[in-house]
Amino acid sequence: MTPANAPSQPHFSELAPRDLLVRLYWAAVQKALPAHTLGAFLPPAPTGRTLVLGAGKAGGAMAHALDALWPQDKPLSGLVVTRYGHTPPLPADAAPQRIEVVEAAHPVPDAAGLAAAQRILALTQGLTADDLVICLISGGGSSLLTLPAQWEDAGAPVAISLELKQRINQLMLESGANIQEMNCVRKHLSAIKGGRLAAACHPAQVVTLLISDVPGDDPSVIASGPTVPDPTTCADALSILKRLTQDSQAPEADFVLKALESGVLETPKPDDAIFARNTVHLIATPQQSLQAAADMAASMGLNAYILSDELEGESREVGKVHAALARTASMRSAGAQQPFAKPCVILSGGETTVTVRPRREGATRGRGGRAGEFCMGLAQRLQGQAGVWALAADTDGIDGVEDNAGAMVGPDTLARAAAAGVSLTDCLDRNDAAGFFQPLGDLFTTGPTHTNVNDFRAILVL
């Protein structure tokens, strides 16, 4: 059913399939923009000062939105870190910004992220119970807010170097680990994540505004939960890290494993008094964005089905499952009892993973992320199925470390690849989504969107 306040849309038959899919993507993104969502969750100004801290791919847009909404006669200051190139431009008539926005690397942390985290922690010094800290947290914050843990061993100071943190991070990214596993480890190897930023802010009131990019919208997982209690333990992180690094030849991490084993890197837990004055608000979620796309599809005369906003698993395998669903919908006979009725769009979100395959000798390293890998798996299983088109893209505008957001698939994808001499099997073997879709002109490029509610997938069946 079309919502009463939905804007008028053309009938789906008036649009090219690819144009229709792009419209649905932007409906999902627009729903999650901080300028549209943040205002409803702002607390009243305190008697003391208001400090804004934050990290994530949406950090710049969240900071700009808050700065514009906060009364000009009320003091406001702070620091937020976002990914390189993800700070949105300000209008020419914008007031001077009171919240500083800096940029750093993602998904592997760098020295700029380390410096930003050090500055953020330093800003918490001297906070009182009369003060308010507004924390702006979105996906990507785990890498952007990097401050390796330090502790004492037999009275001597010990610290994880940035270089070791980068190596561990890269190993996890290539292992196929899910976001819950990666962020469990990240929290325990950090001096600022896993509730430690909240501990630094105590006794001030802390209000955390979150844009979720994780399945289940768990605040303790989003950006590794810098301001919320951590229910995971050192034992959990130890088990995960041992499993992920067992074949990686990383003996330099042995002292980290010993620290986890001893429990010295334990994080603040839910019963800790430091969280007594903390509140958390989810201001944008994947489900809300999928529903916005579904509402638009319905307004165009399509049946719209949301599978889930929590799908996980190996990207190519998730693509094959989606292909099976699309084939079922495409071949539905009149009166058959099937879950989908065409014309329809099948929507899903979540965070899939890519396990990077060992490179064959002489082979070049693949380029691409989980959305592109999903599309390769989808195309392989669809085998040119008539009447099926698809778009998979990350809602932050970047698929992995490439410049594209994702890719598109149509009934002629495999035929055009064969004509261009591009092997899908070879590209899958090398995790090379860009190498497959770029020659076809099927990479989907948006630039940074200034939000992040994770994967967006739309399968159109006509």
PEGI-V20902 format. One record per residue. N is the residue number from 1. RES is the residue in three letters. PSI is psi in degrees with one decimal (* if undefined). OMEGA is omega in radians with two decimals (999 if undefined). NEAR is the number of other C-alpha atoms within 8 Angstrom. Layout:
N/RES/PSI/OMEGA/NEAR + N/RES/PSI/OMEGA/NEAR
//
This chain:
1/MET/138.2/-3.14/5 + 2/THR/126.7/3.10/8 + 3/PRO/150.0/-3.07/6 + 4/ALA/-29.6/-3.09/4 + 5/ASN/9.0/-3.12/4 + 6/ALA/137.2/3.11/9 + 7/PRO/154.2/-3.14/4 + 8/SER/134.4/-3.13/5 + 9/GLN/150.3/3.05/7 + 10/PRO/157.4/3.04/7 + 11/HIS/146.4/-3.06/9 + 12/PHE/-29.3/-3.10/10 + 13/SER/-14.7/3.14/5 + 14/GLU/-6.0/-3.06/6 + 15/LEU/146.0/2.96/9 + 16/ALA/142.7/-3.09/7 + 17/PRO/-41.7/-3.11/8 + 18/ARG/-38.6/3.11/10 + 19/ASP/-38.0/3.13/8 + 20/LEU/-45.2/3.14/10 + 21/LEU/-38.6/3.12/12 + 22/VAL/-39.7/3.10/9 + 23/ARG/-40.7/-3.14/8 + 24/LEU/-40.1/3.10/13 + 25/TYR/-48.2/-3.09/11 + 26/TRP/-27.6/3.03/8 + 27/ALA/-40.7/3.11/12 + 28/ALA/-43.7/-3.12/16 + 29/VAL/-46.2/-3.11/14 + 30/GLN/-36.7/-3.13/9 + 31/LYS/-28.0/-3.04/12 + 32/ALA/6.4/-3.13/16 + 33/LEU/133.0/-3.10/12 + 34/PRO/-35.4/-3.14/13 + 35/ALA/-24.6/-3.12/9 + 36/HIS/-16.2/-2.95/9 + 37/THR/-25.1/-2.92/11 + 38/LEU/-34.9/-2.99/13 + 39/GLY/-33.6/-3.07/10 + 40/ALA/-11.2/-3.02/5 + 41/PHE/8.7/-3.09/8 + 42/LEU/134.3/3.10/6 + 43/PRO/165.8/3.05/5 + 44/PRO/156.2/3.12/4 + 45/ALA/143.6/-3.13/7 + 46/PRO/175.9/3.03/9 + 47/THR/-25.2/3.09/6 + 48/GLY/-145.4/-3.11/8 + 49/ARG/161.1/3.09/10 + 50/THR/121.0/-3.13/13 + 51/LEU/131.4/3.13/11 + 52/VAL/125.6/3.11/14 + 53/LEU/150.8/3.11/12 + 54/GLY/171.4/3.14/11 + 55/ALA/146.4/3.07/17 + 56/GLY/168.2/-3.12/17 + 57/LYS/-25.2/3.08/16 + 58/ALA/6.9/-3.03/18 + 59/GLY/-43.2/3.14/18 + 60/GLY/-44.2/3.13/15 + 61/ALA/-37.0/3.10/14 + 62/MET/-42.0/3.13/12 + 63/ALA/-43.6/3.13/12 + 64/HIS/-40.6/-3.14/10 + 65/ALA/-44.4/3.14/12 + 66/LEU/-43.0/3.14/10 + 67/ASP/-40.4/-3.12/11 + 68/ALA/-31.1/-3.06/8 + 69/LEU/-26.2/-3.10/7 + 70/TRP/134.5/-3.09/8 + 71/PRO/135.6/-3.11/6 + 72/GLN/-22.2/-3.13/5 + 73/ASP/3.3/3.10/4 + 74/LYS/131.5/-3.10/7 + 75/PRO/142.9/-3.11/7 + 76/LEU/134.4/3.08/12 + 77/SER/168.2/3.09/10 + 78/GLY/-175.3/-3.07/11 + 79/LEU/131.0/3.12/12 + 80/VAL/140.1/3.12/17 + 81/VAL/134.3/3.11/17 + 82/THR/177.9/-3.10/18 + 83/ARG/150.8/3.07/14 + 84/TYR/130.0/3.10/9 + 85/GLY/3.7/-3.07/6 + 86/HIS/12.0/3.02/13 + 87/THR/117.8/-3.10/13 + 88/PRO/148.4/3.09/7 + 89/PRO/148.5/3.10/4 + 90/LEU/146.8/3.05/5 + 91/PRO/154.6/-3.07/5 + 92/ALA/-29.2/-3.09/4 + 93/ASP/12.9/-3.12/4 + 94/ALA/144.8/3.08/7 + 95/ALA/157.6/3.07/5 + 96/PRO/134.3/-3.06/4 + 97/GLN/133.6/-3.14/8 + 98/ARG/-16.7/3.13/8 + 99/ILE/120.7/3.13/13 + 100/GLU/136.5/3.08/9 + 101/VAL/125.2/3.08/12 + 102/VAL/164.9/-3.06/9 + 103/GLU/151.2/-3.14/13 + 104/ALA/-176.5/-3.01/14 + 105/ALA/149.9/3.03/13 + 106/HIS/138.0/0.18/10 + 107/PRO/-9.7/3.10/9 + 108/VAL/124.0/-3.05/9 + 109/PRO/158.2/3.11/14 + 110/ASP/-176.6/-3.08/10 + 111/ALA/-30.6/3.12/8 + 112/ALA/-39.8/3.07/9 + 113/GLY/-38.8/3.09/16 + 114/LEU/-45.6/3.14/14 + 115/ALA/-39.6/3.13/8 + 116/ALA/-42.5/3.14/11 + 117/ALA/-39.3/3.10/12 + 118/GLN/-42.0/3.13/9 + 119/ARG/-40.9/3.13/8 + 120/ILE/-45.3/3.13/11 + 121/LEU/-38.1/3.14/11 + 122/ALA/-33.5/-3.12/7 + 123/LEU/-19.1/-3.13/7 + 124/THR/-10.6/-3.12/9 + 125/GLN/134.1/3.06/8 + 126/GLY/5.4/3.10/4 + 127/LEU/145.2/-3.13/10 + 128/THR/175.8/3.13/9 + 129/ALA/-16.2/3.11/8 + 130/ASP/-7.8/-3.05/10 + 131/ASP/159.3/3.12/14 + 132/LEU/132.2/3.02/14 + 133/VAL/121.8/3.05/13 + 134/ILE/118.3/-3.12/12 + 135/CYS/123.2/-3.10/12 + 136/LEU/106.4/-2.98/16 + 137/ILE/131.8/3.08/16 + 138/SER/171.0/-3.11/18 + 139/GLY/144.9/-3.06/17 + 140/GLY/-13.6/-3.10/13 + 141/GLY/-24.8/3.14/15 + 142/SER/-41.5/3.13/13 + 143/SER/-36.0/-3.06/13 + 144/LEU/-30.0/-3.11/18 + 145/LEU/73.3/-3.03/14 + 146/THR/122.0/3.10/12 + 147/LEU/92.3/-3.04/10 + 148/PRO/144.8/-3.09/12 + 149/ALA/151.0/3.04/11 + 150/GLN/146.1/3.12/9 + 151/TRP/-179.9/3.11/9 + 152/GLU/139.9/3.08/8 + 153/ASP/113.4/-3.10/7 + 154/ALA/38.4/3.09/4 + 155/GLY/-5.2/-3.14/5 + 156/ALA/138.3/3.13/6 + 157/PRO/139.1/3.11/8 + 158/VAL/141.6/3.14/8 + 159/ALA/146.8/3.01/8 + 160/ILE/129.9/3.12/11 + 161/SER/158.4/3.06/7 + 162/LEU/-38.6/-3.12/10 + 163/GLU/-41.9/3.11/6 + 164/LEU/-39.6/3.09/10 + 165/LYS/-41.2/3.11/11 + 166/GLN/-42.3/-3.12/11 + 167/ARG/-44.8/3.12/8 + 168/ILE/-41.1/3.13/8 + 169/ASN/-44.3/-3.14/9 + 170/GLN/-40.6/3.11/9 + 171/LEU/-42.2/-3.14/11 + 172/MET/-40.7/-3.14/11 + 173/LEU/-35.4/-3.08/8 + 174/GLU/-4.4/-3.02/10 + 175/SER/-15.8/-3.02/10 + 176/GLY/9.1/3.11/11 + 177/ALA/146.4/3.10/11 + 178/ASN/172.0/-3.01/11 + 179/ILE/-32.4/3.12/9 + 180/GLN/-42.5/3.13/7 + 181/GLU/-47.7/-3.13/10 + 182/MET/-43.5/-3.07/10 + 183/ASN/-24.4/3.00/12 + 184/CYS/-46.8/3.12/13 + 185/VAL/-46.8/-3.10/12 + 186/ARG/-41.3/-3.12/11 + 187/LYS/-41.6/-3.06/12 + 188/HIS/-15.1/3.11/16 + 189/LEU/16.5/-3.04/10 + 190/SER/151.6/3.05/12 + 191/ALA/3.0/-3.08/9 + 192/ILE/-23.2/-3.13/13 + 193/LYS/-178.4/3.12/17 + 194/GLY/38.4/3.11/18 + 195/GLY/-4.6/-3.06/15 + 196/ARG/-27.4/3.05/13 + 197/LEU/-39.2/3.08/12 + 198/ALA/-40.7/3.11/13 + 199/ALA/-38.0/3.13/11 + 200/ALA/-29.9/-3.12/9 + 201/CYS/-21.2/-3.11/13 + 202/HIS/134.1/0.28/11 + 203/PRO/17.6/-3.14/9 + 204/ALA/157.5/2.97/13 + 205/GLN/135.1/3.14/13 + 206/VAL/123.3/3.06/13 + 207/VAL/118.0/-3.12/13 + 208/THR/124.1/3.08/13 + 209/LEU/120.6/-3.00/14 + 210/LEU/138.4/2.86/14 + 211/ILE/118.5/-3.01/16 + 212/SER/134.6/3.01/17 + 213/ASP/20.2/-3.08/15 + 214/VAL/147.1/3.06/15 + 215/PRO/128.5/-3.13/11 + 216/GLY/-9.9/3.08/6 + 217/ASP/35.0/-3.12/10 + 218/ASP/115.8/-3.12/9 + 219/PRO/-27.4/-3.12/10 + 220/SER/-12.2/3.12/13 + 221/VAL/-33.4/-3.11/13 + 222/ILE/118.7/-3.12/16 + 223/ALA/27.1/-3.13/17 + 224/SER/28.1/2.95/14 + 225/GLY/60.0/-3.11/15 + 226/PRO/-23.7/-3.05/13 + 227/THR/11.5/-3.11/13 + 228/VAL/157.8/3.14/11 + 229/PRO/152.0/-3.14/14 + 230/ASP/112.7/3.14/13 + 231/PRO/-12.5/3.14/7 + 232/THR/166.2/-3.04/7 + 233/THR/169.3/3.03/10 + 234/CYS/-36.8/3.13/13 + 235/ALA/-39.3/3.09/9 + 236/ASP/-48.4/-3.11/9 + 237/ALA/-39.2/3.13/14 + 238/LEU/-45.6/-3.13/12 + 239/SER/-43.7/-3.14/8 + 240/ILE/-47.1/-3.07/10 + 241/LEU/-38.8/3.09/10 + 242/LYS/-43.6/-3.12/9 + 243/ARG/-40.3/-3.07/7 + 244/LEU/-24.3/-3.07/12 + 245/THR/6.2/-3.03/10 + 246/GLN/-29.1/-3.14/7 + 247/ASP/15.5/-2.95/5 + 248/SER/-5.8/-3.11/7 + 249/GLN/60.3/-3.11/6 + 250/ALA/62.1/-3.11/7 + 251/PRO/-20.9/-3.13/5 + 252/GLU/-12.1/-3.14/6 + 253/ALA/3.5/-3.07/8 + 254/ASP/-39.3/-3.12/8 + 255/PHE/-26.8/3.07/7 + 256/VAL/-43.0/3.10/8 + 257/LEU/-41.2/3.13/11 + 258/LYS/-38.3/3.12/8 + 259/ALA/-41.2/3.08/10 + 260/LEU/-40.0/-3.13/15 + 261/GLU/-35.3/-3.12/9 + 262/SER/-19.0/-3.11/7 + 263/GLY/4.9/-3.09/9 + 264/VAL/-19.3/-3.11/7 + 265/LEU/21.3/-3.10/12 + 266/GLU/147.1/-3.09/9 + 267/THR/161.6/3.08/13 + 268/PRO/139.8/-3.05/11 + 269/LYS/166.1/-3.04/8 + 270/PRO/-26.7/-3.11/8 + 271/ASP/6.1/-3.10/5 + 272/ASP/135.5/-3.10/9 + 273/ALA/-18.2/-3.12/5 + 274/ILE/-17.8/-3.11/9 + 275/PHE/6.3/-3.04/12 + 276/ALA/-31.4/-3.09/6 + 277/ARG/25.0/-3.12/9 + 278/ASN/137.7/3.02/9 + 279/THR/151.5/-3.07/7 + 280/VAL/134.1/3.09/9 + 281/HIS/129.8/2.99/9 + 282/LEU/112.3/-3.07/9 + 283/ILE/-14.1/3.07/11 + 284/ALA/137.8/-3.11/15 + 285/THR/158.7/3.09/13 + 286/PRO/-39.5/-3.11/13 + 287/GLN/-41.3/3.13/9 + 288/GLN/-39.7/-3.14/11 + 289/SER/-41.0/3.08/16 + 290/LEU/-38.6/3.13/15 + 291/GLN/-36.3/3.09/10 + 292/ALA/-40.7/3.09/11 + 293/ALA/-40.3/3.12/12 + 294/ALA/-41.1/3.12/14 + 295/ASP/-41.1/3.11/13 + 296/MET/-43.7/3.13/13 + 297/ALA/-43.0/3.13/14 + 298/ALA/-37.2/3.14/12 + 299/SER/-17.0/3.09/13 + 300/MET/-0.4/3.13/10 + 301/GLY/14.1/3.13/8 + 302/LEU/147.5/2.90/12 + 303/ASN/132.5/-3.08/11 + 304/ALA/127.9/-3.11/12 + 305/TYR/126.9/3.05/10 + 306/ILE/112.5/3.12/11 + 307/LEU/-54.1/-3.11/7 + 308/SER/154.7/3.00/10 + 309/ASP/11.9/-3.04/13 + 310/GLU/21.8/-3.08/11 + 311/LEU/132.5/3.09/11 + 312/GLU/175.0/3.13/12 + 313/GLY/176.0/3.12/10 + 314/GLU/128.5/-2.97/11 + 315/SER/-48.1/-3.09/15 + 316/ARG/-34.1/-3.14/13 + 317/GLU/-38.6/3.05/10 + 318/VAL/-37.7/3.07/14 + 319/GLY/-40.4/3.14/15 + 320/LYS/-37.2/3.09/14 + 321/VAL/-43.7/3.10/9 + 322/HIS/-37.4/3.11/10 + 323/ALA/-40.4/3.12/12 + 324/ALA/-40.3/3.11/10 + 325/LEU/-41.4/3.14/8 + 326/ALA/-40.9/3.12/12 + 327/ARG/-39.0/3.10/10 + 328/THR/-46.2/3.13/10 + 329/ALA/-38.6/-3.09/13 + 330/SER/-35.1/-3.06/12 + 331/MET/13.8/-3.12/6 + 332/ARG/129.0/3.08/9 + 333/SER/158.7/-3.08/5 + 334/ALA/128.0/3.09/4 + 335/GLY/-4.4/-3.12/4 + 336/ALA/144.8/3.14/6 + 337/GLN/91.1/-3.12/4 + 338/GLN/155.2/-3.06/8 + 339/PRO/-20.9/-3.08/5 + 340/PHE/142.1/3.10/8 + 341/ALA/121.0/3.10/9 + 342/LYS/154.8/0.02/10 + 343/PRO/136.4/-3.06/9 + 344/CYS/166.4/2.96/13 + 345/VAL/133.0/3.13/14 + 346/ILE/119.5/-3.02/13 + 347/LEU/146.3/3.04/15 + 348/SER/158.7/3.07/15 + 349/GLY/-166.5/-3.09/15 + 350/GLY/-163.6/-3.14/16 + 351/GLU/101.7/3.08/15 + 352/THR/175.5/-3.10/13 + 353/THR/159.7/3.07/12 + 354/VAL/120.0/3.01/13 + 355/THR/114.9/-3.09/8 + 356/VAL/122.6/-3.13/9 + 357/ARG/147.6/3.04/7 + 358/PRO/138.5/-3.13/4 + 359/ARG/137.2/2.99/9 + 360/ARG/152.1/-3.13/5 + 361/GLU/127.1/3.13/4 + 362/GLY/-10.0/-3.11/5 + 363/ALA/145.2/3.10/7 + 364/THR/153.0/-3.14/6 + 365/ARG/137.0/3.14/8 + 366/GLY/156.8/3.11/11 + 367/ARG/130.5/3.11/10 + 368/GLY/170.9/-3.13/14 + 369/GLY/-164.8/-3.01/13 + 370/ARG/-30.6/3.12/12 + 371/ALA/-44.5/3.10/15 + 372/GLY/-39.8/3.12/15 + 373/GLU/-40.1/3.04/17 + 374/PHE/-46.2/-3.10/15 + 375/CYS/-34.1/3.08/16 + 376/MET/-44.2/3.09/13 + 377/GLY/-38.9/3.11/14 + 378/LEU/-48.6/-3.12/15 + 379/ALA/-39.5/-3.13/14 + 380/GLN/-41.4/-3.11/10 + 381/ARG/-32.2/3.14/9 + 382/LEU/-34.9/3.13/11 + 383/GLN/44.0/3.07/8 + 384/GLY/26.1/-3.14/11 + 385/GLN/126.0/-3.13/8 + 386/ALA/142.8/3.03/6 + 387/GLY/13.2/-3.12/9 + 388/VAL/125.7/3.06/13 + 389/TRP/156.2/-3.12/13 + 390/ALA/152.5/3.01/14 + 391/LEU/129.1/3.00/15 + 392/ALA/130.2/-3.08/15 + 393/ALA/154.8/3.03/16 + 394/ASP/136.3/-3.08/14 + 395/THR/-7.7/3.05/16 + 396/ASP/-6.6/3.11/14 + 397/GLY/-0.2/-3.10/15 + 398/ILE/122.0/3.10/15 + 399/ASP/103.0/-3.10/16 + 400/GLY/-122.3/-3.14/8 + 401/VAL/11.5/3.13/8 + 402/GLU/179.7/-3.14/10 + 403/ASP/-13.6/-3.12/9 + 404/ASN/157.8/3.10/13 + 405/ALA/-27.6/-3.10/18 + 406/GLY/-143.5/-3.09/17 + 407/ALA/168.8/-3.13/15 + 408/MET/149.6/3.14/13 + 409/VAL/139.7/3.07/11 + 410/GLY/177.0/-3.14/9 + 411/PRO/-23.8/-3.09/12 + 412/ASP/9.9/-3.06/7 + 413/THR/-50.9/-3.09/11 + 414/LEU/-36.4/3.13/12 + 415/ALA/-42.6/3.13/8 + 416/ARG/-34.8/3.09/9 + 417/ALA/-43.0/3.12/13 + 418/ALA/-41.9/3.14/9 + 419/ALA/-30.4/-3.13/7 + 420/ALA/-2.6/3.14/8 + 421/GLY/28.1/-3.14/6 + 422/VAL/124.7/-3.10/9 + 423/SER/118.8/3.09/9 + 424/LEU/-41.4/-3.14/11 + 425/THR/-44.8/3.13/6 + 426/ASP/-42.8/-3.12/7 + 427/CYS/-37.3/3.06/13 + 428/LEU/-40.8/3.14/11 + 429/ASP/-30.6/-3.09/8 + 430/ARG/8.8/-3.06/13 + 431/ASN/46.3/-2.99/13 + 432/ASP/68.6/-3.14/14 + 433/ALA/-40.4/3.13/15 + 434/ALA/-38.6/3.12/11 + 435/GLY/-25.4/3.10/10 + 436/PHE/-50.5/-2.99/13 + 437/PHE/-26.7/-3.10/11 + 438/GLN/-46.4/3.13/9 + 439/PRO/-21.2/-3.14/9 + 440/LEU/-7.9/-3.07/11 + 441/GLY/24.0/-3.04/6 + 442/ASP/9.7/2.96/10 + 443/LEU/140.5/-3.14/13 + 444/PHE/113.5/-3.03/10 + 445/THR/127.9/-3.10/9 + 446/THR/-23.4/-2.90/8 + 447/GLY/171.8/3.13/9 + 448/PRO/135.2/-3.12/9 + 449/THR/-15.3/3.13/11 + 450/HIS/24.7/2.93/14 + 451/THR/-177.0/-3.11/15 + 452/ASN/96.1/3.03/17 + 453/VAL/31.8/2.98/17 + 454/ASN/-155.6/-3.00/15 + 455/ASP/144.7/3.00/14 + 456/PHE/126.0/3.12/15 + 457/ARG/132.4/3.13/12 + 458/ALA/123.5/3.10/13 + 459/ILE/117.1/-3.12/13 + 460/LEU/124.8/-3.12/14 + 461/VAL/115.5/-3.11/13 + 462/LEU/*/999/8
//
